[in-house]
Amino acid sequence: MQLDDLYRRVIMDHYKNPRNRGTLNEESVTINLNNPTCGDRISLQLQVVDGKVTDAKFSGEGCSISMSSASMMTEAVKGKSFDEALTMADKFSALMKGEPVEFEELEDIEALSGVNKFPARIKCATLAWNALRKGIEHQHE
Protein backbone atom coordinates (compact mmCIF):
# COMPACT_ATOMS: atom_id res chain seq x y z
CA MET A 1 0.00 0.00 0.00
CA GLN A 2 1.34 3.41 -0.92
CA LEU A 3 1.66 6.16 1.67
CA ASP A 4 -0.93 8.34 -0.13
CA ASP A 5 -3.46 5.49 0.06
CA LEU A 6 -2.79 5.03 3.76
CA TYR A 7 -3.18 8.76 4.39
CA ARG A 8 -6.45 8.80 2.44
CA ARG A 9 -7.74 5.93 4.57
CA VAL A 10 -6.78 7.69 7.80
CA ILE A 11 -8.52 10.90 6.68
CA MET A 12 -11.66 9.03 5.62
CA ASP A 13 -11.69 7.07 8.90
CA HIS A 14 -11.71 10.31 10.90
CA TYR A 15 -14.37 11.74 8.56
CA LYS A 16 -16.70 8.73 8.75
CA ASN A 17 -15.96 7.94 12.42
CA PRO A 18 -15.17 11.33 13.96
CA ARG A 19 -13.64 11.38 17.39
CA ASN A 20 -15.05 13.88 19.88
CA ARG A 21 -18.01 14.95 17.74
CA GLY A 22 -20.73 16.40 19.93
CA THR A 23 -21.08 18.97 22.67
CA LEU A 24 -19.81 19.37 26.20
CA ASN A 25 -22.34 19.60 29.01
CA GLU A 26 -20.08 21.35 31.49
CA GLU A 27 -18.96 24.96 31.38
CA SER A 28 -16.83 25.36 28.29
CA VAL A 29 -15.30 27.83 25.89
CA THR A 30 -17.15 27.80 22.56
CA ILE A 31 -15.66 29.08 19.33
CA ASN A 32 -17.63 29.24 16.09
CA LEU A 33 -15.72 29.67 12.84
CA ASN A 34 -16.52 29.24 9.19
CA ASN A 35 -14.70 29.23 5.90
CA PRO A 36 -16.85 31.36 3.58
CA THR A 37 -14.95 30.26 0.47
CA CYS A 38 -16.14 26.66 0.76
CA GLY A 39 -18.89 26.67 3.39
CA ASP A 40 -17.08 24.66 6.08
CA ARG A 41 -18.17 25.60 9.58
CA ILE A 42 -17.13 24.39 13.00
CA SER A 43 -18.21 24.91 16.57
CA LEU A 44 -15.38 23.94 18.91
CA GLN A 45 -15.91 23.52 22.63
CA LEU A 46 -13.02 23.37 25.05
CA GLN A 47 -13.25 22.43 28.69
CA VAL A 48 -10.44 24.25 30.42
CA VAL A 49 -9.11 23.73 33.94
CA ASP A 50 -6.04 25.57 35.26
CA GLY A 51 -4.60 26.40 31.83
CA LYS A 52 -5.12 22.89 30.48
CA VAL A 53 -7.52 21.53 27.86
CA THR A 54 -9.24 18.73 29.76
CA ASP A 55 -11.77 17.94 27.04
CA ALA A 56 -12.60 19.04 23.50
CA LYS A 57 -15.61 18.44 21.26
CA PHE A 58 -16.68 19.78 17.90
CA SER A 59 -19.72 19.98 15.69
CA GLY A 60 -20.28 21.44 12.27
CA GLU A 61 -20.39 20.64 8.61
CA GLY A 62 -17.76 20.56 5.94
CA CYS A 63 -15.57 18.56 3.66
CA SER A 64 -13.66 15.46 4.68
CA ILE A 65 -10.49 17.52 5.19
CA SER A 66 -12.01 20.02 7.64
CA MET A 67 -13.99 17.46 9.62
CA SER A 68 -11.16 14.92 9.86
CA SER A 69 -8.75 17.68 10.88
CA ALA A 70 -11.15 18.70 13.68
CA SER A 71 -11.39 15.07 14.81
CA MET A 72 -7.59 14.72 14.86
CA MET A 73 -7.05 18.07 16.60
CA THR A 74 -9.53 17.37 19.40
CA GLU A 75 -7.87 14.01 20.04
CA ALA A 76 -4.43 15.58 20.10
CA VAL A 77 -5.05 18.49 22.48
CA LYS A 78 -6.91 16.72 25.27
CA GLY A 79 -4.82 16.84 28.41
CA LYS A 80 -2.43 19.43 26.97
CA SER A 81 -1.52 22.74 28.53
CA PHE A 82 -2.26 25.89 26.55
CA ASP A 83 1.41 26.16 25.60
CA GLU A 84 1.54 22.53 24.42
CA ALA A 85 -1.68 22.97 22.40
CA LEU A 86 -0.37 26.16 20.79
CA THR A 87 2.91 24.41 19.95
CA MET A 88 0.90 21.70 18.22
CA ALA A 89 -1.04 24.37 16.31
CA ASP A 90 2.26 25.94 15.23
CA LYS A 91 3.53 22.54 14.08
CA PHE A 92 0.32 22.01 12.11
CA SER A 93 0.75 25.40 10.42
CA ALA A 94 4.30 24.42 9.47
CA LEU A 95 2.98 21.12 8.06
CA MET A 96 0.52 23.06 5.90
CA LYS A 97 3.43 25.16 4.59
CA GLY A 98 5.19 21.99 3.48
CA GLU A 99 7.77 21.98 6.25
CA PRO A 100 8.85 18.59 7.66
CA VAL A 101 7.08 18.02 10.99
CA GLU A 102 6.49 14.98 13.17
CA PHE A 103 3.57 14.62 15.54
CA GLU A 104 4.65 12.22 18.23
CA GLU A 105 1.38 12.90 20.06
CA LEU A 106 -0.89 11.72 17.24
CA GLU A 107 0.57 10.35 14.06
CA ASP A 108 -2.78 10.56 12.25
CA ILE A 109 -2.27 14.32 11.86
CA GLU A 110 0.57 13.64 9.44
CA ALA A 111 -2.02 12.16 7.07
CA LEU A 112 -3.02 15.74 6.28
CA SER A 113 0.47 16.59 5.01
CA GLY A 114 -0.60 16.20 1.38
CA VAL A 115 -3.13 19.01 1.73
CA ASN A 116 -0.35 21.56 1.24
CA LYS A 117 -0.24 20.55 -2.44
CA PHE A 118 -3.74 22.00 -2.80
CA PRO A 119 -3.65 25.63 -1.56
CA ALA A 120 -7.44 26.00 -1.69
CA ARG A 121 -7.80 23.14 0.81
CA ILE A 122 -5.34 24.49 3.40
CA LYS A 123 -8.08 26.70 4.89
CA CYS A 124 -10.22 23.57 5.27
CA ALA A 125 -7.49 21.78 7.19
CA THR A 126 -6.63 24.74 9.43
CA LEU A 127 -10.19 25.76 10.39
CA ALA A 128 -10.32 23.68 13.60
CA TRP A 129 -6.77 24.67 14.56
CA ASN A 130 -7.66 28.37 14.14
CA ALA A 131 -10.66 27.79 16.40
CA LEU A 132 -8.32 26.23 18.97
CA ARG A 133 -6.05 29.30 18.87
CA LYS A 134 -9.02 31.64 19.32
CA GLY A 135 -10.30 29.58 22.24
CA ILE A 136 -6.96 29.74 24.02
CA GLU A 137 -6.60 33.46 23.27
CA HIS A 138 -10.08 33.97 24.76
CA GLN A 139 -8.90 32.32 27.98
CA HIS A 140 -5.93 34.69 28.21
CA GLU A 141 -8.12 37.82 28.04
BALOBA-1460 file (C-alpha; in Angstrom, 3 decimals):
// residues 141
<rec num="1" residu="m" x="0.000" y="0.000" z="0.000"/>
<rec num="2" residu="q" x="1.343" y="3.412" z="-0.918"/>
<rec num="3" residu="l" x="1.655" y="6.159" z="1.672"/>
<rec num="4" residu="d" x="-0.933" y="8.338" z="-0.133"/>
<rec num="5" residu="d" x="-3.460" y="5.491" z="0.056"/>
<rec num="6" residu="l" x="-2.788" y="5.026" z="3.757"/>
<rec num="7" residu="y" x="-3.175" y="8.757" z="4.388"/>
<rec num="8" residu="r" x="-6.449" y="8.803" z="2.444"/>
<rec num="9" residu="r" x="-7.739" y="5.931" z="4.566"/>
<rec num="10" residu="v" x="-6.780" y="7.695" z="7.804"/>
<rec num="11" residu="i" x="-8.522" y="10.902" z="6.683"/>
<rec num="12" residu="m" x="-11.657" y="9.026" z="5.622"/>
<rec num="13" residu="d" x="-11.694" y="7.065" z="8.899"/>
<rec num="14" residu="h" x="-11.705" y="10.314" z="10.901"/>
<rec num="15" residu="y" x="-14.369" y="11.743" z="8.565"/>
<rec num="16" residu="k" x="-16.697" y="8.726" z="8.750"/>
<rec num="17" residu="n" x="-15.957" y="7.940" z="12.422"/>
<rec num="18" residu="p" x="-15.166" y="11.333" z="13.959"/>
<rec num="19" residu="r" x="-13.641" y="11.383" z="17.393"/>
<rec num="20" residu="n" x="-15.051" y="13.883" z="19.878"/>
<rec num="21" residu="r" x="-18.010" y="14.948" z="17.744"/>
<rec num="22" residu="g" x="-20.727" y="16.404" z="19.932"/>
<rec num="23" residu="t" x="-21.078" y="18.975" z="22.670"/>
<rec num="24" residu="l" x="-19.813" y="19.375" z="26.202"/>
<rec num="25" residu="n" x="-22.338" y="19.600" z="29.010"/>
<rec num="26" residu="e" x="-20.077" y="21.345" z="31.486"/>
<rec num="27" residu="e" x="-18.964" y="24.961" z="31.385"/>
<rec num="28" residu="s" x="-16.830" y="25.357" z="28.295"/>
<rec num="29" residu="v" x="-15.298" y="27.832" z="25.894"/>
<rec num="30" residu="t" x="-17.151" y="27.797" z="22.563"/>
<rec num="31" residu="i" x="-15.656" y="29.080" z="19.328"/>
<rec num="32" residu="n" x="-17.626" y="29.236" z="16.087"/>
<rec num="33" residu="l" x="-15.718" y="29.669" z="12.843"/>
<rec num="34" residu="n" x="-16.522" y="29.240" z="9.188"/>
<rec num="35" residu="n" x="-14.705" y="29.233" z="5.896"/>
<rec num="36" residu="p" x="-16.853" y="31.358" z="3.579"/>
<rec num="37" residu="t" x="-14.948" y="30.265" z="0.468"/>
<rec num="38" residu="c" x="-16.144" y="26.663" z="0.758"/>
<rec num="39" residu="g" x="-18.886" y="26.669" z="3.395"/>
<rec num="40" residu="d" x="-17.076" y="24.655" z="6.081"/>
<rec num="41" residu="r" x="-18.170" y="25.600" z="9.579"/>
<rec num="42" residu="i" x="-17.134" y="24.386" z="12.999"/>
<rec num="43" residu="s" x="-18.205" y="24.915" z="16.566"/>
<rec num="44" residu="l" x="-15.384" y="23.936" z="18.911"/>
<rec num="45" residu="q" x="-15.911" y="23.517" z="22.627"/>
<rec num="46" residu="l" x="-13.016" y="23.367" z="25.050"/>
<rec num="47" residu="q" x="-13.253" y="22.427" z="28.688"/>
<rec num="48" residu="v" x="-10.444" y="24.253" z="30.424"/>
<rec num="49" residu="v" x="-9.108" y="23.728" z="33.945"/>
<rec num="50" residu="d" x="-6.044" y="25.568" z="35.255"/>
<rec num="51" residu="g" x="-4.604" y="26.404" z="31.832"/>
<rec num="52" residu="k" x="-5.119" y="22.894" z="30.484"/>
<rec num="53" residu="v" x="-7.520" y="21.531" z="27.860"/>
<rec num="54" residu="t" x="-9.237" y="18.729" z="29.765"/>
<rec num="55" residu="d" x="-11.769" y="17.937" z="27.037"/>
<rec num="56" residu="a" x="-12.605" y="19.039" z="23.505"/>
<rec num="57" residu="k" x="-15.614" y="18.438" z="21.260"/>
<rec num="58" residu="f" x="-16.676" y="19.783" z="17.896"/>
<rec num="59" residu="s" x="-19.716" y="19.980" z="15.686"/>
<rec num="60" residu="g" x="-20.277" y="21.440" z="12.269"/>
<rec num="61" residu="e" x="-20.386" y="20.641" z="8.609"/>
<rec num="62" residu="g" x="-17.762" y="20.560" z="5.940"/>
<rec num="63" residu="c" x="-15.573" y="18.561" z="3.658"/>
<rec num="64" residu="s" x="-13.665" y="15.457" z="4.676"/>
<rec num="65" residu="i" x="-10.489" y="17.518" z="5.191"/>
<rec num="66" residu="s" x="-12.011" y="20.017" z="7.637"/>
<rec num="67" residu="m" x="-13.993" y="17.462" z="9.618"/>
<rec num="68" residu="s" x="-11.160" y="14.922" z="9.859"/>
<rec num="69" residu="s" x="-8.752" y="17.684" z="10.878"/>
<rec num="70" residu="a" x="-11.154" y="18.697" z="13.676"/>
<rec num="71" residu="s" x="-11.385" y="15.075" z="14.806"/>
<rec num="72" residu="m" x="-7.591" y="14.721" z="14.863"/>
<rec num="73" residu="m" x="-7.054" y="18.065" z="16.599"/>
<rec num="74" residu="t" x="-9.534" y="17.374" z="19.404"/>
<rec num="75" residu="e" x="-7.873" y="14.013" z="20.038"/>
<rec num="76" residu="a" x="-4.426" y="15.583" z="20.098"/>
<rec num="77" residu="v" x="-5.049" y="18.488" z="22.476"/>
<rec num="78" residu="k" x="-6.914" y="16.718" z="25.265"/>
<rec num="79" residu="g" x="-4.822" y="16.843" z="28.405"/>
<rec num="80" residu="k" x="-2.434" y="19.427" z="26.969"/>
<rec num="81" residu="s" x="-1.516" y="22.736" z="28.533"/>
<rec num="82" residu="f" x="-2.262" y="25.890" z="26.548"/>
<rec num="83" residu="d" x="1.415" y="26.156" z="25.595"/>
<rec num="84" residu="e" x="1.535" y="22.531" z="24.424"/>
<rec num="85" residu="a" x="-1.679" y="22.965" z="22.405"/>
<rec num="86" residu="l" x="-0.371" y="26.158" z="20.793"/>
<rec num="87" residu="t" x="2.906" y="24.412" z="19.954"/>
<rec num="88" residu="m" x="0.899" y="21.698" z="18.221"/>
<rec num="89" residu="a" x="-1.043" y="24.370" z="16.307"/>
<rec num="90" residu="d" x="2.256" y="25.942" z="15.229"/>
<rec num="91" residu="k" x="3.526" y="22.543" z="14.077"/>
<rec num="92" residu="f" x="0.324" y="22.008" z="12.109"/>
<rec num="93" residu="s" x="0.752" y="25.402" z="10.423"/>
<rec num="94" residu="a" x="4.297" y="24.417" z="9.473"/>
<rec num="95" residu="l" x="2.983" y="21.120" z="8.063"/>
<rec num="96" residu="m" x="0.520" y="23.062" z="5.898"/>
<rec num="97" residu="k" x="3.428" y="25.157" z="4.587"/>
<rec num="98" residu="g" x="5.185" y="21.989" z="3.485"/>
<rec num="99" residu="e" x="7.774" y="21.976" z="6.248"/>
<rec num="100" residu="p" x="8.846" y="18.593" z="7.664"/>
<rec num="101" residu="v" x="7.082" y="18.022" z="10.986"/>
<rec num="102" residu="e" x="6.487" y="14.979" z="13.169"/>
<rec num="103" residu="f" x="3.573" y="14.619" z="15.535"/>
<rec num="104" residu="e" x="4.651" y="12.217" z="18.232"/>
<rec num="105" residu="e" x="1.379" y="12.899" z="20.055"/>
<rec num="106" residu="l" x="-0.885" y="11.722" z="17.241"/>
<rec num="107" residu="e" x="0.567" y="10.350" z="14.056"/>
<rec num="108" residu="d" x="-2.781" y="10.558" z="12.246"/>
<rec num="109" residu="i" x="-2.270" y="14.323" z="11.857"/>
<rec num="110" residu="e" x="0.574" y="13.637" z="9.435"/>
<rec num="111" residu="a" x="-2.023" y="12.156" z="7.068"/>
<rec num="112" residu="l" x="-3.023" y="15.740" z="6.283"/>
<rec num="113" residu="s" x="0.467" y="16.591" z="5.015"/>
<rec num="114" residu="g" x="-0.601" y="16.196" z="1.378"/>
<rec num="115" residu="v" x="-3.127" y="19.014" z="1.731"/>
<rec num="116" residu="n" x="-0.347" y="21.560" z="1.237"/>
<rec num="117" residu="k" x="-0.242" y="20.546" z="-2.441"/>
<rec num="118" residu="f" x="-3.742" y="22.005" z="-2.799"/>
<rec num="119" residu="p" x="-3.648" y="25.625" z="-1.563"/>
<rec num="120" residu="a" x="-7.438" y="26.005" z="-1.693"/>
<rec num="121" residu="r" x="-7.804" y="23.141" z="0.813"/>
<rec num="122" residu="i" x="-5.343" y="24.495" z="3.398"/>
<rec num="123" residu="k" x="-8.081" y="26.699" z="4.893"/>
<rec num="124" residu="c" x="-10.224" y="23.573" z="5.267"/>
<rec num="125" residu="a" x="-7.490" y="21.778" z="7.192"/>
<rec num="126" residu="t" x="-6.633" y="24.739" z="9.428"/>
<rec num="127" residu="l" x="-10.193" y="25.762" z="10.394"/>
<rec num="128" residu="a" x="-10.323" y="23.680" z="13.602"/>
<rec num="129" residu="w" x="-6.771" y="24.673" z="14.557"/>
<rec num="130" residu="n" x="-7.662" y="28.365" z="14.136"/>
<rec num="131" residu="a" x="-10.660" y="27.794" z="16.399"/>
<rec num="132" residu="l" x="-8.321" y="26.231" z="18.971"/>
<rec num="133" residu="r" x="-6.053" y="29.298" z="18.874"/>
<rec num="134" residu="k" x="-9.024" y="31.636" z="19.315"/>
<rec num="135" residu="g" x="-10.296" y="29.583" z="22.244"/>
<rec num="136" residu="i" x="-6.956" y="29.735" z="24.016"/>
<rec num="137" residu="e" x="-6.596" y="33.459" z="23.272"/>
<rec num="138" residu="h" x="-10.080" y="33.973" z="24.756"/>
<rec num="139" residu="q" x="-8.897" y="32.323" z="27.983"/>
<rec num="140" residu="h" x="-5.931" y="34.688" z="28.205"/>
<rec num="141" residu="e" x="-8.121" y="37.819" z="28.039"/>
